[in-house]
Amino acid sequence: MKYEGWDYLDHIVQTCEELSVCLEGISSSNEFKQSIVKRRAVTMCLLDLGELFKSLGEHELSEYPSQSWKDIIGFRNRSAHGYHNLDFNIVYGIATELVPPLYKFLKNKQQELENDIDQP
């Protein structure tokens, strides 16, 4: 669905959900670092999120009280050009500490916008 100013919201929410699935069965950064499949899957989700956040307007992103989205955009820029230098403790921290509250905000925003569209 397309929301005024939030054109990529559904895709962002879906990517956050996919990232959560990628982390299933992982309970520590050590476990995460040991699984090349999990590392690559989570990193790709974070790259995708960074690209999608770059596509949103500054106004939309300013509604979120944290600067987490800026950190994810920065991560996207660094990892896209230097994947071989990534610290997977940091990747795991971004995925488990920054994304979940951001996802909650975005999911609530999605519901709010859907309710606005449904009202006459």
C-alpha positions as CSV (number, residue, x, y, z in Angstrom):
1,M,0.0,0.0,0.0
2,K,1.2,3.5,-0.7
3,Y,1.1,6.1,2.1
4,E,1.8,9.8,1.6
5,G,5.5,10.3,2.2
6,W,5.9,6.7,3.4
7,D,6.2,5.0,0.0
8,Y,8.5,2.3,1.2
9,L,6.9,1.6,4.6
10,D,5.5,-1.8,3.7
11,H,8.8,-2.9,2.3
12,I,10.7,-1.6,5.4
13,V,8.3,-3.4,7.7
14,Q,8.6,-6.6,5.7
15,T,12.5,-6.4,5.7
16,C,12.5,-5.9,9.5
17,E,10.3,-9.1,9.8
18,E,12.7,-11.0,7.5
19,L,15.7,-9.8,9.6
20,S,13.9,-11.2,12.7
21,V,13.5,-14.6,10.9
22,C,17.1,-14.6,9.9
23,L,18.1,-14.3,13.6
24,E,15.9,-17.2,14.7
25,G,18.0,-19.7,16.7
26,I,20.7,-17.2,17.4
27,S,21.1,-16.0,21.0
28,S,24.5,-14.4,21.1
29,S,27.0,-12.6,18.9
30,N,29.3,-15.6,19.1
31,E,26.6,-17.9,17.6
32,F,25.9,-15.2,15.0
33,K,29.6,-14.9,14.1
34,Q,29.9,-18.7,13.6
35,S,27.1,-18.9,11.0
36,I,28.1,-17.5,7.6
37,V,24.5,-17.9,6.4
38,K,23.0,-15.9,9.3
39,R,25.7,-13.2,9.0
40,R,25.1,-12.8,5.3
41,A,21.3,-12.8,5.6
42,V,21.2,-10.3,8.4
43,T,23.8,-8.1,6.7
44,M,21.7,-8.1,3.5
45,C,18.6,-7.1,5.4
46,L,20.5,-4.2,7.1
47,L,21.8,-3.1,3.7
48,D,18.3,-3.2,2.3
49,L,17.0,-1.2,5.3
50,G,19.7,1.4,4.9
51,E,18.8,1.8,1.2
52,L,15.1,2.1,2.0
53,F,15.6,4.6,4.8
54,K,17.7,6.7,2.4
55,S,14.6,6.8,0.1
56,L,12.3,8.2,2.8
57,G,12.1,11.9,3.5
58,E,13.8,13.6,6.4
59,H,10.4,14.6,7.7
60,E,9.2,11.0,7.9
61,L,12.3,9.8,9.7
62,S,12.3,12.7,12.1
63,E,9.1,11.3,13.6
64,Y,11.2,8.6,15.2
65,P,12.7,9.8,18.5
66,S,16.0,8.0,18.0
67,Q,18.7,8.4,15.3
68,S,18.8,4.6,14.8
69,W,17.8,5.0,11.1
70,K,20.8,7.2,10.5
71,D,23.0,4.6,12.0
72,I,21.5,2.0,9.7
73,I,22.0,4.2,6.7
74,G,25.6,4.7,7.8
75,F,26.0,1.0,8.2
76,R,24.7,0.4,4.7
77,N,27.3,2.8,3.3
78,R,30.2,1.2,5.2
79,S,29.2,-2.4,4.6
80,A,28.4,-2.0,0.9
81,H,32.0,-0.8,0.3
82,G,33.8,-2.8,2.9
83,Y,32.0,-6.0,3.7
84,H,35.3,-7.7,4.4
85,N,36.1,-5.3,7.2
86,L,32.7,-5.7,9.1
87,D,32.8,-6.3,12.8
88,F,30.0,-8.9,13.2
89,N,29.6,-8.0,16.9
90,I,28.4,-4.6,15.7
91,V,26.2,-6.1,13.0
92,Y,24.6,-8.3,15.6
93,G,24.1,-5.3,17.9
94,I,22.5,-3.3,15.2
95,A,20.2,-6.2,14.3
96,T,19.2,-7.0,17.9
97,E,19.3,-3.6,19.6
98,L,18.4,-0.9,17.0
99,V,16.1,-2.7,14.7
100,P,13.5,-4.1,17.1
101,P,12.3,-0.8,18.6
102,L,12.5,0.8,15.1
103,Y,10.3,-2.0,13.8
104,K,7.8,-1.5,16.6
105,F,7.6,2.2,15.7
106,L,7.2,1.5,12.0
107,K,4.6,-1.2,12.5
108,N,2.6,1.2,14.6
109,K,3.0,3.9,11.9
110,Q,1.9,1.5,9.3
111,Q,-1.3,0.7,11.3
112,E,-1.9,4.4,11.9
113,L,-1.6,5.2,8.2
114,E,-3.9,2.3,7.2
115,N,-6.5,3.5,9.7
116,D,-6.3,7.0,8.2
117,I,-6.9,5.5,4.7
118,D,-9.8,3.4,5.9
119,Q,-11.7,6.3,7.5
120,P,-14.1,8.2,5.3
